[in-house]
């Protein structure tokens, strides 16, 4: 486990972003599909990175200590209250 901790500690953000994208899409940047083993490993590395290096509080993200952040419906409503999702110009309509 110490080897993976070293990898996570030394991993540049750019590498994390690429791994995260691969885990989300199931494909590498060149379009090659991840094998089932690659998918599992990539997802584990992404979750470890998030737990150890990012301070996330968004719904269904990995927080400090590896716990999944789960917000209640009322917490989500508070978080998004007053924020517009999209804006349209009159010319768009």
Buried (B, 14 or more C-beta within 10 A) or exposed (E): EEEEEEEBEEBEEEEBEBBBBBBEEEEBEEEEEBEEEBBEBBBEBBBBBBBBEBEBEEEEBBBEEEEEBEBEEEEEEEEEEEEEEEEEEEEEE
